[in-house]
Amino acid sequence: MTGSETPGVTVRGLRRCNRWRDKMAAVMKSLARHMEEAGIGVAQLVAVTGLDSKLVRAIAGGNYIPSPSQRERLAAALGISKDEISWEHAVPVQHLRGNGPQSGRTT
């Protein structure tokens, strides 16, 4: 076994997993997409949910993953299940390691 192989993981299994993930992505829609289809704007969603408008914009833009209670409130406002909404980040998350210019050190 080489260093790049993982015990118990096969190429066939990875392909199957990727196909399943692609199918789920095709079925699930983002909050913004559900809002668009329902004809509901951020202001209306804020009024119904009682959440902060800045927070709702961040969630709809894919820049913030809401808590379970926030998910329930948003989904209920749209009249759908929270499981019908894709809650993933639309923007890649960059993890900071505590170094770089923000810490006074170079990378």
N, C-alpha and C positions, 0 to 999 in steps of 0.2 A: 504494500500500500504506500502511495506517495503522500507527501505532506498536504497536498491539495484535496485529497479525498476525505470524505466524511463517512465513518462507518454507518451502515444502514440506510444511506441516502443514495438513490439511484437517479440516473438521468431521466429515466421513464417516470419516476415518482415526482421529480421536479417539474417535468413537463405537464403532468396531470395537475399538479398544484397550480401552475401558472394558468392553465386553461380554466380551472375553477375560479381563480381570482379574476380573470378577464370576463367570465360570464357574470360574476357578481357585480363587477364594475359597470357592466352594460345594464344591469337591472336597477342598481341603486343610483340615485341622483343626489346631487349636492343640495344643500339648503337653498342656495341661490336659484337653482333650476326649479325646485318646487315652488318657490316664491313667484318666479316668472310665469310658470304654468297656471298658478292660482290667481295671478293678477294682483298680488299683494306686495306692497312696498315696505321698506324698512320702517317707516313711520307707523304704518298700520300694525306691523308685527310688534313694534315696541309698545303701542297702546294696548294690545291684547295681552301680551306676555308680562308687561311691567318691567322688562329688562332694560338696561341702559342702551341708548341708541348706538353709542360707540362700540359696545360689546356685540350687539346684533350685527353691525356692519363688519366687525372683525370675524365673526363666525360665518356670516354669509360669504365673505371674501376668502374664506379658507385659511385665515391667519391665526385662528384661535380654535381650540377644541373645547366645546362646552362641557360643563359638568353634567352628570346624569339628570339632575333636576332641571337644569336649563334645557337639556335635550327634550325632556318631557313637555315642558312649557311651550317650546317652539313647535314641536310636532303637533301638539294639541291645537295650537293656534291655526295650523294649516289643515287640521282635520285628518291627519294621517298618523301612523305608528312611528315611533322614533326609530324603529328598525328599518324603515323604508328610506331613511336619509343616510347618505354617506357623510360621515363626520371627520374624514381625514383632512390633513393639511393640503391645500392646493399649492402652497409655496413650500419648497424644501426647508426643513429645519436645519439650521447650522448650529452645532454644539460648540460652545466655547470651552477651551481647556484651561483657562486661567493664565494664558500667556498671550503675548501680542501687545500692540500699542495701548490697548485699554488698561493693561496691567503695568505699563512702563517697561515691558520687556519685548524683545523682538522674537519672532517665531523661529 
